Amino acid sequence: MELVTEVKKGFKKTEVGLIPEDWELKNLTSVGEVLSGLTYKPIDVSDHGKLVLRSSNVQNGSLSYEDNVFVDMDVPSSVIVQEGDILICVRNGSKRLIGKSVVIDKSAEGHAFGAFMSVFRSQISELIHFLFQSDIVQEQIRESLGATINQITNKDFNRFVIPLPPTLKEQQAIASALSDVDELIRSLERFIEKKEAIKKGTMQQLLTGKKRLPGFDGEWEDISIGDILEFKNGLNKAKEYFGQGTPIINYMDIFSNAGLTESDIKGKVTLSKSEIRRFNVQKGDVFFTRTSETVNEIGISSVLEENIEAGVFSGFILRGRPINNRLSLRFKRYCFRSEPVRKQIIGMATYTTRALTNGRQLSKVKLSIPPSKLEQEAIAQILFDMDRELQTLRQKRDKMRRVKEGMMQKLLTGKTRLVKPKTVQTNNTKSQRKRSWAYEEAVIISTLIDRFNSDKFFLSRFRFVKYSYLLKRYKEMEVKDYLKKAAGPYNPQTRYGGPERIAKDKNYIVPATSGKYNGFVPGENIEEATGYFVDWFGTEVLDWLEQFRYTKNDELELLTTVDLAIQDLKEAGQSASLETVKRLISDHKEWRPKLKRKAFSDKRIEYAIKELNQLFN
């Protein structure tokens, strides 16, 4: 659904899209210089000497030192990195790695960089680094890559163009805002690493019997996996059979999930009834990755936690079907992923062009199990709770990554300004305009439409109402006027009481239609509305709302509905719990049907209560 609109007032068309009229489009090399890396021979590589930074040292926008190369040779100063340099991968066997970059910090200063890397040195390197992460530069990189050679040349760097704000103050403000989000993401990643290390240590203690939980005794039993599972190879079909049909469990489903449910299975394959019977799956089956390019990725396990109608499994994995009932379902999530079991699987693997395991090898692997299922369940529950905490942290990190993407899209193209340009600054009379409720609401919805519209999609009334509600909660504004309607909290006064009419009359927003979709796009005078918004509310709340840019409608409805229910409960002097929230929803005629929907299951409502507590408390 592509939307074609006129160029907004105050913007101009450029090679990289619309940018403000007072911004410039500049060649990348006009604001810095490109330096080529060190060429060395195998004989120069040593176990000591100068560290040479390579593509493997750049991981997720940070420096990693897990795979290092040192050289013992004379290294020219031109290939030594300095603090603030941008280290860029310019040549690699994988296209997707071309252009990945990292800013050199103080601790990395003095290292060399290899021939497949380049350094971009600039006075505004922090901002340039974010531009390199954005679609603005990444699309230019993709266009420059050849069909067979994956590299960026100096000639390519000379052709790359970037949009720049007119003042150093605005450039620094953009870099600072994005750096703050980066630091939040890094802090979450450090916390996740810490929690993962704690879980790994707990698994080593609990899954080997070195540490026993209170109330359990008796000797653990050493068994072979073949004593509890029988193995079968998976299904192989030509590629034209894939894409529709019956659900098929694939390699990445196993690799990414210790426990599988139907919602985790995305693959489809067209099969005969006979094939479905031969390669069927059922609750309690344990699957193992059978082959991989690296030995550490074979024998990864996952248990199917619910039945999948007509489900099958692929040829890159093995199915282990239980031949007895000695292991509890949830214990299977963890016991085959313990360190002693993984070491045996890797040690037995064969390797030709790829690492391989098979049912015969896996059947010989030794496994220690508790004498009772109660102890198995108790161990699994502790590890499951750790998994849930890690999942919440990863979701929060991934949400912040999406927030950052949204912020880059707006800040690096000038669609959101952190420093007001002189041409749109409001004078005292304008900024002190009387703030009636209707006019304030018109400014809010207009700014939300400007912020959350994209070139392909416009903002629907459903979404801007939800964003407006969350904005008011964040700013601790009154939400009593919101009614309990079928789609969640809704204030009919926004549509019928003046705000939408004011926004349209002022040409802040313009109605738009594409097929069956209706919504709004920014109008010619949108900058007047956004100017008022910045004066009245600031920009922090817009950055906070970015975390909901890619949130699905069902989840927005869930969060705002549960939040309004919680506000009612607080006013009545009641605490918020699954029971009280469900009762309040059930008491309202238009809300009652929500409880029959999957989006409002007990699990989802509990999630919403927890998430809202983090958002607003």
JONORZI-V316854 format. One record per residue. N is the residue number from 1. RES is the residue in one small letter. D_CENTER is the distance of its C-alpha to the mean C-alpha in Angstrom with 1 decimal. Layout:
n=N res=RES d_center=D_CENTER
n=N res=RES d_center=D_CENTER
//
This chain:
n=1 res=m d_center=23.8
n=2 res=e d_center=24.5
n=3 res=l d_center=26.1
n=4 res=v d_center=28.9
n=5 res=t d_center=29.9
n=6 res=e d_center=32.4
n=7 res=v d_center=31.5
n=8 res=k d_center=30.9
n=9 res=k d_center=33.6
n=10 res=g d_center=33.0
n=11 res=f d_center=30.8
n=12 res=k d_center=31.9
n=13 res=k d_center=30.8
n=14 res=t d_center=29.9
n=15 res=e d_center=28.6
n=16 res=v d_center=25.0
n=17 res=g d_center=25.3
n=18 res=l d_center=26.6
n=19 res=i d_center=27.0
n=20 res=p d_center=29.3
n=21 res=e d_center=33.0
n=22 res=d d_center=33.4
n=23 res=w d_center=30.6
n=24 res=e d_center=31.6
n=25 res=l d_center=30.3
n=26 res=k d_center=31.1
n=27 res=n d_center=31.2
n=28 res=l d_center=28.8
n=29 res=t d_center=31.8
n=30 res=s d_center=33.7
n=31 res=v d_center=31.6
n=32 res=g d_center=31.5
n=33 res=e d_center=32.7
n=34 res=v d_center=31.3
n=35 res=l d_center=32.5
n=36 res=s d_center=32.8
n=37 res=g d_center=32.2
n=38 res=l d_center=34.7
n=39 res=t d_center=36.4
n=40 res=y d_center=37.7
n=41 res=k d_center=39.4
n=42 res=p d_center=38.9
n=43 res=i d_center=42.0
n=44 res=d d_center=40.4
n=45 res=v d_center=37.6
n=46 res=s d_center=38.5
n=47 res=d d_center=37.3
n=48 res=h d_center=37.9
n=49 res=g d_center=38.2
n=50 res=k d_center=35.7
n=51 res=l d_center=32.0
n=52 res=v d_center=30.7
n=53 res=l d_center=27.0
n=54 res=r d_center=25.5
n=55 res=s d_center=22.3
n=56 res=s d_center=21.6
n=57 res=n d_center=21.7
n=58 res=v d_center=18.7
n=59 res=q d_center=15.4
n=60 res=n d_center=12.0
n=61 res=g d_center=14.2
n=62 res=s d_center=16.5
n=63 res=l d_center=19.8
n=64 res=s d_center=20.3
n=65 res=y d_center=23.8
n=66 res=e d_center=23.7
n=67 res=d d_center=25.3
n=68 res=n d_center=28.0
n=69 res=v d_center=31.0
n=70 res=f d_center=34.1
n=71 res=v d_center=37.1
n=72 res=d d_center=40.6
n=73 res=m d_center=42.0
n=74 res=d d_center=42.8
n=75 res=v d_center=39.6
n=76 res=p d_center=40.2
n=77 res=s d_center=38.8
n=78 res=s d_center=37.0
n=79 res=v d_center=34.4
n=80 res=i d_center=33.7
n=81 res=v d_center=30.5
n=82 res=q d_center=30.9
n=83 res=e d_center=28.7
n=84 res=g d_center=26.6
n=85 res=d d_center=26.8
n=86 res=i d_center=23.8
n=87 res=l d_center=23.7
n=88 res=i d_center=22.6
n=89 res=c d_center=22.7
n=90 res=v d_center=25.3
n=91 res=r d_center=26.4
n=92 res=n d_center=24.8
n=93 res=g d_center=25.4
n=94 res=s d_center=21.9
n=95 res=k d_center=21.2
n=96 res=r d_center=17.5
n=97 res=l d_center=18.3
n=98 res=i d_center=20.7
n=99 res=g d_center=19.8
n=100 res=k d_center=17.3
n=101 res=s d_center=18.6
n=102 res=v d_center=19.0
n=103 res=v d_center=21.4
n=104 res=i d_center=24.2
n=105 res=d d_center=24.9
n=106 res=k d_center=28.3
n=107 res=s d_center=28.0
n=108 res=a d_center=27.5
n=109 res=e d_center=30.3
n=110 res=g d_center=33.1
n=111 res=h d_center=31.3
n=112 res=a d_center=32.1
n=113 res=f d_center=29.7
n=114 res=g d_center=30.4
n=115 res=a d_center=31.7
n=116 res=f d_center=28.5
n=117 res=m d_center=26.9
n=118 res=s d_center=27.9
n=119 res=v d_center=27.8
n=120 res=f d_center=27.6
n=121 res=r d_center=29.7
n=122 res=s d_center=29.7
n=123 res=q d_center=30.7
n=124 res=i d_center=27.4
n=125 res=s d_center=25.1
n=126 res=e d_center=22.4
n=127 res=l d_center=22.0
n=128 res=i d_center=22.5
n=129 res=h d_center=19.7
n=130 res=f d_center=17.2
n=131 res=l d_center=19.1
n=132 res=f d_center=18.6
n=133 res=q d_center=14.8
n=134 res=s d_center=15.3
n=135 res=d d_center=16.4
n=136 res=i d_center=19.9
n=137 res=v d_center=20.6
n=138 res=q d_center=18.4
n=139 res=e d_center=20.3
n=140 res=q d_center=23.5
n=141 res=i d_center=22.7
n=142 res=r d_center=22.1
n=143 res=e d_center=25.3
n=144 res=s d_center=27.2
n=145 res=l d_center=26.4
n=146 res=g d_center=29.4
n=147 res=a d_center=29.6
n=148 res=t d_center=30.5
n=149 res=i d_center=30.0
n=150 res=n d_center=26.5
n=151 res=q d_center=27.3
n=152 res=i d_center=27.4
n=153 res=t d_center=30.9
n=154 res=n d_center=32.4
n=155 res=k d_center=33.7
n=156 res=d d_center=30.1
n=157 res=f d_center=29.3
n=158 res=n d_center=32.4
n=159 res=r d_center=31.2
n=160 res=f d_center=27.8
n=161 res=v d_center=27.8
n=162 res=i d_center=25.7
n=163 res=p d_center=26.2
n=164 res=l d_center=27.4
n=165 res=p d_center=28.5
n=166 res=p d_center=32.2
n=167 res=t d_center=32.3
n=168 res=l d_center=31.1
n=169 res=k d_center=30.3
n=170 res=e d_center=27.8
n=171 res=q d_center=26.2
n=172 res=q d_center=25.9
n=173 res=a d_center=24.6
n=174 res=i d_center=21.6
n=175 res=a d_center=21.0
n=176 res=s d_center=21.4
n=177 res=a d_center=19.0
n=178 res=l d_center=16.2
n=179 res=s d_center=17.4
n=180 res=d d_center=17.3
n=181 res=v d_center=13.5
n=182 res=d d_center=13.2
n=183 res=e d_center=15.5
n=184 res=l d_center=13.7
n=185 res=i d_center=10.6
n=186 res=r d_center=13.3
n=187 res=s d_center=15.1
n=188 res=l d_center=12.4
n=189 res=e d_center=12.1
n=190 res=r d_center=15.9
n=191 res=f d_center=16.2
n=192 res=i d_center=14.1
n=193 res=e d_center=16.4
n=194 res=k d_center=19.3
n=195 res=k d_center=18.6
n=196 res=e d_center=18.1
n=197 res=a d_center=21.4
n=198 res=i d_center=23.1
n=199 res=k d_center=22.0
n=200 res=k d_center=23.3
n=201 res=g d_center=26.6
n=202 res=t d_center=26.9
n=203 res=m d_center=26.6
n=204 res=q d_center=29.3
n=205 res=q d_center=31.6
n=206 res=l d_center=31.3
n=207 res=l d_center=31.0
n=208 res=t d_center=34.1
n=209 res=g d_center=36.3
n=210 res=k d_center=36.6
n=211 res=k d_center=35.7
n=212 res=r d_center=36.9
n=213 res=l d_center=35.8
n=214 res=p d_center=38.7
n=215 res=g d_center=41.0
n=216 res=f d_center=40.6
n=217 res=d d_center=43.1
n=218 res=g d_center=44.5
n=219 res=e d_center=43.9
n=220 res=w d_center=40.8
n=221 res=e d_center=41.5
n=222 res=d d_center=40.7
n=223 res=i d_center=40.2
n=224 res=s d_center=39.0
n=225 res=i d_center=36.1
n=226 res=g d_center=38.7
n=227 res=d d_center=40.4
n=228 res=i d_center=37.7
n=229 res=l d_center=35.9
n=230 res=e d_center=37.3
n=231 res=f d_center=35.3
n=232 res=k d_center=35.0
n=233 res=n d_center=33.3
n=234 res=g d_center=31.0
n=235 res=l d_center=31.5
n=236 res=n d_center=31.8
n=237 res=k d_center=32.0
n=238 res=a d_center=32.1
n=239 res=k d_center=29.0
n=240 res=e d_center=30.8
n=241 res=y d_center=30.6
n=242 res=f d_center=26.8
n=243 res=g d_center=24.8
n=244 res=q d_center=26.7
n=245 res=g d_center=28.8
n=246 res=t d_center=28.3
n=247 res=p d_center=25.1
n=248 res=i d_center=24.7
n=249 res=i d_center=22.9
n=250 res=n d_center=21.6
n=251 res=y d_center=21.0
n=252 res=m d_center=17.1
n=253 res=d d_center=17.5
n=254 res=i d_center=19.7
n=255 res=f d_center=17.9
n=256 res=s d_center=14.6
n=257 res=n d_center=16.5
n=258 res=a d_center=19.5
n=259 res=g d_center=20.5
n=260 res=l d_center=20.3
n=261 res=t d_center=20.7
n=262 res=e d_center=21.4
n=263 res=s d_center=18.1
n=264 res=d d_center=16.5
n=265 res=i d_center=19.0
n=266 res=k d_center=18.1
n=267 res=g d_center=21.0
n=268 res=k d_center=24.4
n=269 res=v d_center=27.8
n=270 res=t d_center=31.2
n=271 res=l d_center=33.8
n=272 res=s d_center=37.3
n=273 res=k d_center=38.2
n=274 res=s d_center=39.7
n=275 res=e d_center=36.5
n=276 res=i d_center=34.5
n=277 res=r d_center=37.1
n=278 res=r d_center=37.2
n=279 res=f d_center=33.4
n=280 res=n d_center=32.7
n=281 res=v d_center=30.2
n=282 res=q d_center=30.8
n=283 res=k d_center=29.5
n=284 res=g d_center=30.0
n=285 res=d d_center=29.7
n=286 res=v d_center=28.0
n=287 res=f d_center=26.4
n=288 res=f d_center=26.3
n=289 res=t d_center=24.8
n=290 res=r d_center=28.1
n=291 res=t d_center=27.5
n=292 res=s d_center=25.3
n=293 res=e d_center=25.8
n=294 res=t d_center=25.5
n=295 res=v d_center=27.5
n=296 res=n d_center=24.8
n=297 res=e d_center=22.8
n=298 res=i d_center=25.7
n=299 res=g d_center=26.7
n=300 res=i d_center=23.3
n=301 res=s d_center=24.0
n=302 res=s d_center=22.6
n=303 res=v d_center=24.8
n=304 res=l d_center=24.9
n=305 res=e d_center=25.0
n=306 res=e d_center=26.4
n=307 res=n d_center=28.6
n=308 res=i d_center=27.3
n=309 res=e d_center=30.1
n=310 res=a d_center=31.2
n=311 res=g d_center=28.3
n=312 res=v d_center=28.8
n=313 res=f d_center=27.3
n=314 res=s d_center=27.1
n=315 res=g d_center=29.3
n=316 res=f d_center=26.8
n=317 res=i d_center=26.8
n=318 res=l d_center=29.7
n=319 res=r d_center=30.4
n=320 res=g d_center=32.1
n=321 res=r d_center=34.0
n=322 res=p d_center=35.6
n=323 res=i d_center=39.4
n=324 res=n d_center=39.8
n=325 res=n d_center=38.2
n=326 res=r d_center=38.1
n=327 res=l d_center=34.3
n=328 res=s d_center=32.4
n=329 res=l d_center=29.4
n=330 res=r d_center=26.9
n=331 res=f d_center=28.6
n=332 res=k d_center=27.9
n=333 res=r d_center=24.1
n=334 res=y d_center=25.1
n=335 res=c d_center=28.6
n=336 res=f d_center=27.9
n=337 res=r d_center=25.0
n=338 res=s d_center=27.3
n=339 res=e d_center=28.3
n=340 res=p d_center=31.9
n=341 res=v d_center=31.0
n=342 res=r d_center=28.4
n=343 res=k d_center=31.1
n=344 res=q d_center=33.6
n=345 res=i d_center=31.5
n=346 res=i d_center=30.7
n=347 res=g d_center=34.3
n=348 res=m d_center=35.7
n=349 res=a d_center=33.5
n=350 res=t d_center=35.3
n=351 res=y d_center=34.2
n=352 res=t d_center=35.6
n=353 res=t d_center=33.2
n=354 res=r d_center=30.4
n=355 res=a d_center=30.1
n=356 res=l d_center=31.4
n=357 res=t d_center=32.2
n=358 res=n d_center=34.2
n=359 res=g d_center=35.5
n=360 res=r d_center=38.6
n=361 res=q d_center=36.8
n=362 res=l d_center=34.4
n=363 res=s d_center=37.4
n=364 res=k d_center=39.0
n=365 res=v d_center=36.1
n=366 res=k d_center=37.3
n=367 res=l d_center=35.5
n=368 res=s d_center=36.6
n=369 res=i d_center=36.3
n=370 res=p d_center=37.5
n=371 res=p d_center=40.8
n=372 res=s d_center=39.5
n=373 res=k d_center=36.7
n=374 res=l d_center=36.5
n=375 res=e d_center=35.6
n=376 res=q d_center=33.0
n=377 res=e d_center=31.4
n=378 res=a d_center=31.6
n=379 res=i d_center=29.9
n=380 res=a d_center=27.2
n=381 res=q d_center=26.6
n=382 res=i d_center=26.1
n=383 res=l d_center=23.5
n=384 res=f d_center=21.8
n=385 res=d d_center=21.6
n=386 res=m d_center=20.0
n=387 res=d d_center=17.4
n=388 res=r d_center=16.7
n=389 res=e d_center=16.4
n=390 res=l d_center=14.0
n=391 res=q d_center=11.9
n=392 res=t d_center=12.0
n=393 res=l d_center=11.2
n=394 res=r d_center=8.1
n=395 res=q d_center=7.0
n=396 res=k d_center=8.3
n=397 res=r d_center=6.7
n=398 res=d d_center=3.0
n=399 res=k d_center=5.4
n=400 res=m d_center=7.3
n=401 res=r d_center=5.4
n=402 res=r d_center=5.8
n=403 res=v d_center=9.1
n=404 res=k d_center=10.0
n=405 res=e d_center=9.8
n=406 res=g d_center=11.9
n=407 res=m d_center=14.2
n=408 res=m d_center=14.8
n=409 res=q d_center=15.7
n=410 res=k d_center=18.2
n=411 res=l d_center=19.5
n=412 res=l d_center=20.1
n=413 res=t d_center=22.0
n=414 res=g d_center=24.0
n=415 res=k d_center=22.9
n=416 res=t d_center=22.4
n=417 res=r d_center=25.1
n=418 res=l d_center=25.1
n=419 res=v d_center=28.7
n=420 res=k d_center=31.0
n=421 res=p d_center=32.9
n=422 res=k d_center=36.6
n=423 res=t d_center=37.1
n=424 res=v d_center=35.0
n=425 res=q d_center=35.8
n=426 res=t d_center=37.3
n=427 res=n d_center=40.8
n=428 res=n d_center=42.0
n=429 res=t d_center=43.5
n=430 res=k d_center=40.5
n=431 res=s d_center=38.0
n=432 res=q d_center=40.5
n=433 res=r d_center=40.8
n=434 res=k d_center=41.4
n=435 res=r d_center=38.3
n=436 res=s d_center=39.2
n=437 res=w d_center=36.7
n=438 res=a d_center=36.6
n=439 res=y d_center=36.2
n=440 res=e d_center=33.4
n=441 res=e d_center=31.6
n=442 res=a d_center=32.2
n=443 res=v d_center=30.6
n=444 res=i d_center=27.5
n=445 res=i d_center=26.9
n=446 res=s d_center=27.8
n=447 res=t d_center=25.4
n=448 res=l d_center=22.5
n=449 res=i d_center=23.4
n=450 res=d d_center=23.6
n=451 res=r d_center=20.2
n=452 res=f d_center=18.1
n=453 res=n d_center=20.1
n=454 res=s d_center=19.1
n=455 res=d d_center=21.4
n=456 res=k d_center=20.9
n=457 res=f d_center=20.4
n=458 res=f d_center=22.4
n=459 res=l d_center=21.8
n=460 res=s d_center=23.6
n=461 res=r d_center=25.8
n=462 res=f d_center=23.8
n=463 res=r d_center=20.7
n=464 res=f d_center=22.6
n=465 res=v d_center=24.7
n=466 res=k d_center=21.7
n=467 res=y d_center=20.2
n=468 res=s d_center=23.8
n=469 res=y d_center=24.2
n=470 res=l d_center=21.1
n=471 res=l d_center=22.4
n=472 res=k d_center=25.8
n=473 res=r d_center=24.6
n=474 res=y d_center=22.8
n=475 res=k d_center=26.0
n=476 res=e d_center=28.1
n=477 res=m d_center=30.0
n=478 res=e d_center=32.0
n=479 res=v d_center=30.5
n=480 res=k d_center=33.7
n=481 res=d d_center=34.3
n=482 res=y d_center=31.4
n=483 res=l d_center=32.9
n=484 res=k d_center=31.6
n=485 res=k d_center=31.2
n=486 res=a d_center=29.9
n=487 res=a d_center=26.6
n=488 res=g d_center=26.1
n=489 res=p d_center=27.4
n=490 res=y d_center=29.3
n=491 res=n d_center=31.8
n=492 res=p d_center=34.3
n=493 res=q d_center=35.8
n=494 res=t d_center=32.9
n=495 res=r d_center=33.9
n=496 res=y d_center=37.6
n=497 res=g d_center=38.6
n=498 res=g d_center=38.2
n=499 res=p d_center=34.7
n=500 res=e d_center=33.7
n=501 res=r d_center=37.2
n=502 res=i d_center=37.3
n=503 res=a d_center=34.0
n=504 res=k d_center=35.4
n=505 res=d d_center=38.9
n=506 res=k d_center=37.6
n=507 res=n d_center=35.7
n=508 res=y d_center=32.4
n=509 res=i d_center=30.9
n=510 res=v d_center=32.1
n=511 res=p d_center=31.8
n=512 res=a d_center=30.1
n=513 res=t d_center=30.2
n=514 res=s d_center=28.7
n=515 res=g d_center=30.0
n=516 res=k d_center=29.6
n=517 res=y d_center=27.1
n=518 res=n d_center=28.4
n=519 res=g d_center=27.0
n=520 res=f d_center=27.5
n=521 res=v d_center=27.0
n=522 res=p d_center=28.0
n=523 res=g d_center=31.7
n=524 res=e d_center=34.0
n=525 res=n d_center=34.3
n=526 res=i d_center=30.7
n=527 res=e d_center=31.0
n=528 res=e d_center=33.7
n=529 res=a d_center=31.5
n=530 res=t d_center=28.6
n=531 res=g d_center=31.3
n=532 res=y d_center=32.5
n=533 res=f d_center=29.0
n=534 res=v d_center=28.5
n=535 res=d d_center=32.0
n=536 res=w d_center=31.6
n=537 res=f d_center=28.1
n=538 res=g d_center=26.6
n=539 res=t d_center=23.1
n=540 res=e d_center=21.3
n=541 res=v d_center=20.7
n=542 res=l d_center=19.2
n=543 res=d d_center=16.6
n=544 res=w d_center=16.0
n=545 res=l d_center=15.8
n=546 res=e d_center=13.0
n=547 res=q d_center=10.5
n=548 res=f d_center=12.2
n=549 res=r d_center=12.1
n=550 res=y d_center=10.1
n=551 res=t d_center=11.4
n=552 res=k d_center=13.9
n=553 res=n d_center=17.5
n=554 res=d d_center=18.4
n=555 res=e d_center=16.0
n=556 res=l d_center=17.3
n=557 res=e d_center=20.8
n=558 res=l d_center=20.3
n=559 res=l d_center=19.2
n=560 res=t d_center=21.9
n=561 res=t d_center=24.5
n=562 res=v d_center=24.1
n=563 res=d d_center=24.1
n=564 res=l d_center=27.3
n=565 res=a d_center=28.8
n=566 res=i d_center=28.1
n=567 res=q d_center=29.9
n=568 res=d d_center=32.8
n=569 res=l d_center=33.0
n=570 res=k d_center=33.1
n=571 res=e d_center=35.9
n=572 res=a d_center=37.8
n=573 res=g d_center=37.4
n=574 res=q d_center=35.3
n=575 res=s d_center=32.3
n=576 res=a d_center=29.1
n=577 res=s d_center=28.6
n=578 res=l d_center=27.7
n=579 res=e d_center=31.4
n=580 res=t d_center=32.2
n=581 res=v d_center=29.2
n=582 res=k d_center=30.1
n=583 res=r d_center=33.7
n=584 res=l d_center=33.1
n=585 res=i d_center=31.1
n=586 res=s d_center=33.9
n=587 res=d d_center=36.5
n=588 res=h d_center=35.5
n=589 res=k d_center=36.6
n=590 res=e d_center=33.9
n=591 res=w d_center=31.1
n=592 res=r d_center=32.7
n=593 res=p d_center=31.5
n=594 res=k d_center=27.8
n=595 res=l d_center=28.5
n=596 res=k d_center=29.2
n=597 res=r d_center=25.8
n=598 res=k d_center=23.0
n=599 res=a d_center=20.7
n=600 res=f d_center=23.2
n=601 res=s d_center=23.8
n=602 res=d d_center=24.8
n=603 res=k d_center=21.5
n=604 res=r d_center=19.5
n=605 res=i d_center=22.1
n=606 res=e d_center=21.9
n=607 res=y d_center=18.1
n=608 res=a d_center=18.8
n=609 res=i d_center=21.6
n=610 res=k d_center=19.6
n=611 res=e d_center=16.6
n=612 res=l d_center=19.4
n=613 res=n d_center=21.2
n=614 res=q d_center=18.4
n=615 res=l d_center=17.9
n=616 res=f d_center=21.7
n=617 res=n d_center=23.4
//
